[in-house]
Amino acid sequence: MKYSKEDIWQETKDYISLFIGLTIYALGFTAFILPYQITTGGLSGVSAIIYYATGFPVQYTYFLVNAALLIAAIKILGFRFCLKTIVGTLALTFEFDLFQKLLSDESGQLPMILGDQTFMACVLGACCEGVGLAIVFLSNGSTGGTDIIAAIVNKYRDISLGRALMFCDIAIVSSSYFVFHESQKVVFGFCVLIISMIMLDYYMNSARQSVQFLIFSNKYDEIAEAIGKQLDRGVTILNGEGWYSKEPRKVLVVLAKRREGIEIFRLIHRIDPKAFVSQSNVVGVYGEGFDKLKIK
């Protein structure tokens, strides 16, 4: 299969975004989660529990378990599915090790940067994890771990990826009670899960947020011409009919980035202040001029 320059550039941007997302995730996990002995979801949470109980380095557990899962995943799901997961696993293993070395004090321990403010550490760590994972997912990547388990379960059972991941994360966070015997640690772990998921959804939706305009105006041709030339946005003209007046009407349909919305309103108002305009939020728009349509 021959790849175009555009495909190669898109893949390059994906990998750059993947590394940025993994860096944010690793920094938040190492700086705010590990020092306060908070358990998070996914394989990072499993690695953290083993670290709290035995002192065995997080990055080694993360790499060894992921390696075993990836071997099974390649046979079941195929190499193409696992390629970015392999890259993500290797990069995150390296970054876990790097940040632990950079942030450790003279005694080799990770300092509690926020003092005794455990909940604030929980919030900041969860925000970093959520944003980092969102960037990884938007680049069509994966951190491996429970993602692989969920994908395998989803292939053979009628269980959605989200539900499979939720069950795994609940089991991982709940198991931290057997290490600390403190319900408070479990509560903090669930706070991390909830906050990180909220941040993940918020970041992904805001990154894809677009707006759709329905414009009703007698000067539809001038407005369409201005939007096309001044904003470089496509315009579709629909034939409509007023129910009360029974007169034919032209309706302009415009899809644009959210940040372009104010410019469109100003342009419409300048041409026809009496125009009737409807604006609605669109979660995702794919195709020329917007996000590239990706299928995992």
C-alpha positions as CSV (number, residue, x, y, z in Angstrom):
1,M,0.0,0.0,0.0
2,K,1.4,3.4,-1.1
3,Y,1.2,6.3,1.3
4,S,0.9,9.9,0.2
5,K,2.8,12.8,1.7
6,E,-0.4,13.9,3.5
7,D,-0.7,10.4,5.0
8,I,2.9,10.5,6.2
9,W,2.6,14.0,7.6
10,Q,-0.7,13.0,9.4
11,E,1.0,9.9,11.0
12,T,4.0,12.1,12.0
13,K,1.6,14.5,13.8
14,D,-0.1,11.6,15.4
15,Y,3.1,10.3,16.9
16,I,4.2,13.8,18.1
17,S,0.8,14.2,19.8
18,L,1.1,10.7,21.2
19,F,4.4,11.5,22.9
20,I,3.0,14.8,24.2
21,G,0.0,13.1,25.8
22,L,2.1,10.3,27.3
23,T,4.5,12.9,28.8
24,I,1.6,14.8,30.5
25,Y,0.2,11.5,31.8
26,A,3.6,10.3,33.1
27,L,4.4,13.6,34.8
28,G,1.0,13.8,36.5
29,F,1.2,10.2,37.7
30,T,4.7,10.4,39.0
31,A,4.5,13.9,40.6
32,F,1.0,13.7,42.2
33,I,-0.2,10.1,42.3
34,L,2.7,7.9,43.4
35,P,4.1,10.1,46.3
36,Y,0.6,10.2,47.9
37,Q,0.0,6.5,47.4
38,I,-3.2,7.0,45.5
39,T,-4.4,4.2,43.2
40,T,-5.6,5.0,39.7
41,G,-7.2,2.8,37.1
42,G,-5.6,0.8,34.3
43,L,-2.3,-1.0,34.3
44,S,-0.7,2.1,35.9
45,G,-2.9,1.4,38.9
46,V,-1.9,-2.2,39.0
47,S,1.7,-1.2,38.8
48,A,1.3,1.3,41.6
49,I,-0.4,-1.2,43.9
50,I,2.5,-3.6,43.4
51,Y,5.0,-0.8,44.0
52,Y,3.2,0.3,47.3
53,A,3.1,-3.3,48.5
54,T,6.6,-4.5,47.5
55,G,8.6,-1.6,46.3
56,F,9.0,-3.2,42.8
57,P,9.5,-0.3,40.3
58,V,6.3,0.8,38.5
59,Q,7.9,0.9,35.0
60,Y,9.0,-2.7,35.2
61,T,5.6,-4.0,36.2
62,Y,4.0,-1.8,33.5
63,F,6.3,-3.1,30.8
64,L,6.3,-6.8,31.7
65,V,2.5,-7.0,32.0
66,N,2.0,-5.0,28.8
67,A,4.4,-7.2,26.9
68,A,2.4,-10.3,27.9
69,L,-0.9,-8.6,26.9
70,L,0.6,-7.4,23.6
71,I,1.7,-10.9,22.6
72,A,-1.8,-12.1,23.1
73,A,-3.3,-9.1,21.4
74,I,-1.2,-9.4,18.3
75,K,-2.4,-12.9,17.8
76,I,-6.1,-12.0,18.5
77,L,-6.4,-8.4,17.2
78,G,-3.6,-8.2,14.6
79,F,-0.3,-6.3,14.5
80,R,-1.8,-3.1,12.9
81,F,-4.1,-2.6,16.0
82,C,-1.1,-3.0,18.3
83,L,1.5,-0.8,16.6
84,K,0.8,2.5,18.3
85,T,0.1,0.6,21.6
86,I,3.6,-0.9,21.4
87,V,5.1,2.5,20.8
88,G,3.0,4.0,23.6
89,T,4.0,1.2,26.0
90,L,7.7,1.7,25.3
91,A,7.5,5.5,25.6
92,L,5.5,5.4,28.8
93,T,7.8,2.9,30.4
94,F,10.8,5.1,29.6
95,E,9.0,8.2,30.9
96,F,7.9,6.6,34.2
97,D,11.6,5.8,34.8
98,L,12.8,9.2,33.7
99,F,10.4,11.3,35.8
100,Q,11.0,9.2,38.9
101,K,14.7,9.8,38.6
102,L,14.2,13.5,37.9
103,L,11.7,14.1,40.7
104,S,13.3,12.0,43.5
105,D,15.0,13.7,46.4
106,E,18.5,12.9,47.7
107,S,17.2,9.8,49.6
108,G,15.7,8.4,46.3
109,Q,12.1,9.0,47.4
110,L,9.4,10.9,45.5
111,P,8.6,14.1,47.5
112,M,5.1,15.2,48.4
113,I,5.1,18.4,46.4
114,L,1.9,19.7,47.9
115,G,2.6,18.8,51.5
116,D,-0.3,17.1,53.2
117,Q,-2.8,18.3,50.6
118,T,-3.7,14.8,49.4
119,F,-6.9,15.8,47.8
120,M,-5.3,18.6,45.7
121,A,-2.7,16.1,44.6
122,C,-5.5,13.7,43.6
123,V,-7.2,16.5,41.6
124,L,-4.0,17.7,39.8
125,G,-2.9,14.1,39.1
126,A,-6.3,13.2,37.7
127,C,-6.4,16.3,35.5
128,C,-3.0,15.5,34.0
129,E,-4.0,11.9,33.4
130,G,-7.3,12.8,31.8
131,V,-5.8,15.4,29.5
132,G,-2.8,13.2,28.6
133,L,-5.1,10.2,27.8
134,A,-7.4,12.5,25.7
135,I,-4.4,13.6,23.6
136,V,-3.3,10.0,23.2
137,F,-6.7,8.9,22.1
138,L,-7.1,11.8,19.7
139,S,-3.9,10.8,18.1
140,N,-5.4,7.3,17.6
141,G,-3.0,5.8,20.2
142,S,-3.3,3.7,23.3
143,T,-1.4,3.2,26.6
144,G,-2.1,-0.6,26.4
145,G,-3.0,-2.4,29.6
146,T,-6.7,-2.6,30.3
147,D,-7.4,-1.1,26.8
148,I,-6.1,-4.4,25.4
149,I,-8.1,-6.5,27.8
150,A,-11.3,-4.5,27.0
151,A,-10.7,-4.8,23.2
152,I,-10.3,-8.6,23.5
153,V,-13.4,-8.9,25.7
154,N,-15.3,-6.7,23.3
155,K,-14.3,-9.0,20.3
156,Y,-15.8,-12.1,21.9
157,R,-18.5,-10.8,24.2
158,D,-21.3,-8.3,23.8
159,I,-19.7,-5.9,26.3
160,S,-18.8,-2.4,25.2
161,L,-15.3,-1.1,25.5
162,G,-16.4,1.6,28.0
163,R,-18.1,-0.9,30.3
164,A,-15.2,-3.4,30.2
165,L,-12.8,-0.6,31.1
166,M,-15.1,0.5,33.9
167,F,-15.2,-2.9,35.4
168,C,-11.4,-3.3,35.3
169,D,-10.8,0.1,36.8
170,I,-13.3,-0.5,39.7
171,A,-11.7,-3.8,40.5
172,I,-8.2,-2.3,40.5
173,V,-9.0,0.7,42.7
174,S,-11.0,-1.4,45.1
175,S,-8.1,-3.9,45.5
176,S,-6.0,-1.1,47.0
177,Y,-7.9,-1.6,50.2
178,F,-6.1,-4.9,50.8
179,V,-2.7,-3.1,50.6
180,F,-3.5,0.0,52.8
181,H,-6.5,-1.2,54.8
182,E,-7.8,2.4,54.5
183,S,-11.1,3.2,53.0
184,Q,-9.8,6.8,52.5
185,K,-7.3,5.6,49.9
186,V,-10.0,3.8,48.0
187,V,-12.1,7.0,48.0
188,F,-9.2,9.0,46.6
189,G,-8.7,6.4,44.0
190,F,-12.3,6.7,42.8
191,C,-12.0,10.5,42.8
192,V,-9.0,10.1,40.5
193,L,-11.1,7.9,38.2
194,I,-14.0,10.2,38.1
195,I,-12.0,13.5,37.6
196,S,-9.8,12.0,34.9
197,M,-12.8,10.7,33.0
198,I,-14.5,14.1,33.1
199,M,-11.3,15.8,32.0
200,L,-10.8,13.2,29.2
201,D,-14.4,13.7,27.9
202,Y,-14.2,17.5,28.2
203,Y,-10.9,17.7,26.3
204,M,-11.9,15.4,23.6
205,N,-15.2,17.0,23.0
206,S,-13.8,20.5,23.1
207,A,-11.1,19.5,20.6
208,R,-13.7,18.3,18.2
209,Q,-16.3,21.0,18.9
210,S,-17.7,22.6,15.8
211,V,-20.9,24.6,15.1
212,Q,-23.6,24.4,12.5
213,F,-25.5,27.4,11.2
214,L,-28.9,27.5,9.5
215,I,-29.2,30.9,7.9
216,F,-32.5,32.3,6.5
217,S,-32.1,35.5,4.6
218,N,-33.3,37.2,1.4
219,K,-29.6,38.1,0.8
220,Y,-28.6,34.5,0.9
221,D,-26.4,34.7,-2.2
222,E,-24.3,37.6,-0.8
223,I,-23.9,35.8,2.6
224,A,-22.9,32.6,0.9
225,E,-20.4,34.4,-1.3
226,A,-18.9,36.2,1.6
227,I,-18.5,33.1,3.8
228,G,-16.9,31.2,0.9
229,K,-14.4,34.0,0.0
230,Q,-13.7,35.7,3.4
231,L,-13.8,32.6,5.7
232,D,-12.9,29.9,3.2
233,R,-15.9,27.8,4.4
234,G,-18.2,25.7,2.2
235,V,-21.9,26.6,2.1
236,T,-24.8,24.3,1.1
237,I,-28.1,25.8,-0.1
238,L,-31.3,24.0,0.7
239,N,-34.7,24.7,-0.9
240,G,-37.3,25.4,1.7
241,E,-40.8,26.7,2.0
242,G,-42.4,28.9,4.7
243,W,-45.3,27.1,6.3
244,Y,-47.3,30.3,7.0
245,S,-46.4,32.3,4.0
246,K,-46.2,29.4,1.6
247,E,-43.3,31.2,-0.1
248,P,-40.1,29.4,-1.2
249,R,-37.0,30.2,0.9
250,K,-33.3,29.5,0.5
251,V,-31.6,28.1,3.6
252,L,-27.8,28.2,4.0
253,V,-26.1,25.4,5.9
254,V,-22.6,26.2,7.2
255,L,-20.3,24.0,9.3
256,A,-17.4,25.8,11.0
257,K,-15.0,25.6,13.8
258,R,-16.4,27.0,17.1
259,R,-13.8,29.8,17.2
260,E,-15.1,31.0,13.7
261,G,-18.7,31.4,15.0
262,I,-18.3,35.1,16.0
263,E,-16.8,36.0,12.6
264,I,-19.8,34.4,10.8
265,F,-22.3,36.3,13.0
266,R,-20.5,39.6,12.3
267,L,-20.5,38.8,8.5
268,I,-24.2,38.0,8.5
269,H,-25.1,41.1,10.5
270,R,-23.0,43.3,8.2
271,I,-24.9,42.0,5.1
272,D,-28.4,41.4,6.5
273,P,-29.1,42.6,10.1
274,K,-32.6,41.1,9.8
275,A,-31.4,37.6,8.9
276,F,-32.8,34.7,10.9
277,V,-29.9,32.5,12.2
278,S,-29.8,29.2,14.1
279,Q,-26.6,28.0,15.7
280,S,-26.1,24.5,17.2
281,N,-23.1,22.7,18.6
282,V,-21.8,19.7,16.7
283,V,-19.6,17.2,18.6
284,G,-17.5,16.1,15.6
285,V,-17.2,17.1,11.9
286,Y,-15.0,15.0,9.7
287,G,-13.8,15.6,6.2
288,E,-12.1,18.4,4.2
289,G,-11.3,21.4,6.3
290,F,-12.1,19.6,9.6
291,D,-10.9,16.5,11.4
292,K,-9.6,13.6,9.4
293,L,-11.9,10.6,9.5
294,K,-10.0,7.8,11.4
295,I,-11.0,4.2,11.9
296,K,-9.0,2.2,14.4
